[in-house]
Amino acid sequence: MVDFGNRLKTLRISNSMTQSELAAQLNITKSVISAYETGARLPSYSVLIGLAEIFHVTTDYLLGVEKRNELDLSGLSYEEKEAMFQLVQAIKHRSRPPFQ
C-alpha cells in the first residue's frame, strides 16, 4: 500500500511534524513511522485510528479508499489549523439537508 505511506508522509509534513513527534503522539517509535511511510509496514487498527484523529481525516482516506481535495495549511500554527478544521466541519454540517 504505497498510497498509505505517501499520504501519511504528506499529512505529517503538511502539519510540520517530524517522524519523532508523530511517533511520540502515537506511543510508537520513529522507525515504525518510517516503515509506514516507505510501505514496509502497515499500522494496526488502533494506530490507523490514531493517525486519522491526529490529522482529522478518515481511515478510508489514509487507506486510499476515499479521495478528497486538500487545502494547504502549511505555515499555520496548530491552533490555526484546528480553527480551520472546526470551520470546515461547521460548513459541512450547515450544508446538509434538514433531517438527514
C-alpha positions as CSV (number, residue, x, y, z in Angstrom):
1,M,0.0,0.0,0.0
2,V,2.3,2.7,-1.3
3,D,-0.6,5.2,-1.2
4,F,-0.8,4.9,2.6
5,G,2.8,5.7,3.1
6,N,2.7,8.7,0.7
7,R,-0.5,10.0,2.3
8,L,0.9,9.7,5.8
9,K,4.2,11.4,4.8
10,T,2.3,14.2,3.1
11,L,0.0,14.8,6.0
12,R,2.9,14.7,8.5
13,I,4.9,17.2,6.5
14,S,2.0,19.5,5.8
15,N,1.4,19.6,9.6
16,S,5.0,20.4,10.2
17,M,5.6,17.3,12.2
18,T,8.8,15.2,12.4
19,Q,8.6,11.4,12.4
20,S,9.7,11.5,16.1
21,E,6.9,13.9,17.1
22,L,4.2,11.8,15.4
23,A,5.6,8.6,16.9
24,A,5.5,10.2,20.4
25,Q,1.8,11.1,19.9
26,L,1.1,7.5,18.9
27,N,3.3,5.9,21.6
28,I,5.4,4.1,18.9
29,T,8.9,4.5,17.6
30,K,10.2,6.8,14.9
31,S,11.4,3.7,13.0
32,V,7.8,2.4,12.8
33,I,6.7,5.7,11.3
34,S,9.5,5.4,8.8
35,A,8.4,1.9,7.9
36,Y,4.8,3.1,7.4
37,E,6.0,5.9,5.1
38,T,8.2,3.6,3.0
39,G,5.5,1.0,2.7
40,A,7.5,-1.6,4.5
41,R,4.8,-1.9,7.2
42,L,1.1,-1.2,7.7
43,P,-0.4,0.2,11.0
44,S,-2.6,-1.7,13.4
45,Y,-6.2,-0.7,13.6
46,S,-5.6,1.4,16.7
47,V,-2.7,3.2,15.2
48,L,-4.7,3.8,12.0
49,I,-7.5,5.3,14.0
50,G,-5.0,7.4,16.0
51,L,-3.5,8.8,12.7
52,A,-7.0,9.7,11.5
53,E,-7.7,11.6,14.7
54,I,-4.4,13.4,14.7
55,F,-4.7,14.6,11.1
56,H,-8.5,15.0,11.1
57,V,-9.0,12.6,8.1
58,T,-10.9,9.4,7.7
59,T,-9.3,6.0,7.9
60,D,-10.7,5.5,4.3
61,Y,-8.7,8.5,3.2
62,L,-5.5,7.1,4.8
63,L,-6.0,3.8,3.1
64,G,-6.7,5.3,-0.3
65,V,-10.4,4.4,-0.5
66,E,-11.6,7.9,-0.2
67,K,-10.4,10.7,-2.4
68,R,-10.6,14.3,-1.3
69,N,-9.4,17.8,-2.1
70,E,-6.7,19.1,0.2
71,L,-6.3,22.6,1.5
72,D,-2.7,23.7,2.0
73,L,-2.4,24.8,5.7
74,S,1.4,24.9,5.8
75,G,2.7,27.8,7.7
76,L,-0.3,27.9,10.1
77,S,0.0,27.1,13.8
78,Y,-1.6,24.0,15.3
79,E,-4.3,26.3,16.8
80,E,-5.0,28.0,13.4
81,K,-5.2,24.6,11.7
82,E,-7.6,23.4,14.4
83,A,-9.8,26.5,13.8
84,M,-9.8,25.8,10.1
85,F,-10.9,22.2,10.7
86,Q,-13.7,23.4,13.0
87,L,-14.8,25.9,10.4
88,V,-14.9,23.2,7.7
89,Q,-16.9,20.9,9.9
90,A,-19.4,23.7,10.7
91,I,-19.8,24.4,7.0
92,K,-20.3,20.7,6.2
93,H,-22.9,20.4,8.9
94,R,-24.8,23.5,7.8
95,S,-25.0,22.5,4.2
96,R,-26.7,19.1,4.9
97,P,-30.4,19.0,4.2
98,P,-32.5,19.0,7.4
99,F,-33.5,15.7,8.9
100,Q,-30.7,13.8,7.2
